[in-house]
Amino acid sequence: MGVYEALPRSKKIQELERALCYIGTMVTVRDDGDRYVGLYETLEAELASLEALDETKERIRQRLAQSPKPLAA
């Protein structure tokens, strides 16, 4: 297991946001910045995936809160 995989989700999001700022600066400032666009898009997709999971869990919580009878898992 790599270092990234071992991080808690909140830390992964924090590190991805930090990396996006760093790579974004490279893309916009460096003469060869275009070569890092693919990496930026990969990191952006990973962040979106983690955020989508949070949104799904929130929708589930809302549904369960409105449910008349909770079910045992």
N, C-alpha and C positions, 0 to 999 in steps of 0.2 A: 504494500500500500504506500502510495506517495504521500508527501507532506500535505498537498492540497486536499486529497481525499480524506485525510485524518482530521481536517479542521471542522469545527462545528459550522452549521449553515450560516449563522450570523457573521462569523469570521470570514467565510468564503465570500459572502456578499461584499463585505468591507474590502477585502483584498481585490476582488474583481473591480470594484469601483475605483480603487486606487490605481490599479493597472490600466484601466481605461483612460484615466487622466494622463498617465505617463505615456502610453502609446499614442494617445491623441495629440499630445505635444510633439512627439516624434513625427507623426504624420504631417502636422501643419508647419513645423519649423525646419525640419531637415530637408536638404535637397533631394535625398533619396527616400523621403517620407512615404511615397506611394507603395513602396515595397512592404510596409507595415499595415496597410489597410486590411488585408486578409486576417491578420492576427487580431486587429481591433474588432472585426466582425465576429470572429470566433469567441472572443471574450464577451462581447455584447450579447451573443446568443446564449452563452452559458449563464450570464446574469439574468436574462429574460426567463430562462428555464427555471431558475431558482425562485424568481419572483412569481412566476405563474403557479408554482406549487404552493406558495403562501396564499395566493388568491383562491386557489381551489380549496385549500383547507379552511379558509374563512367562509366560503360559500357552504361548505359542509357544516361548519359550526352554526351558521345561521339557520340552515335547514333543520338541524337537530334541535335548536332552541325553539323552533316553531312546531316541532313534532309533538303530538298529544301524548305519546307514550314512548319513552326511550327504550331502545332494544339493547339487550346484553350482547357484547361482542364475544 
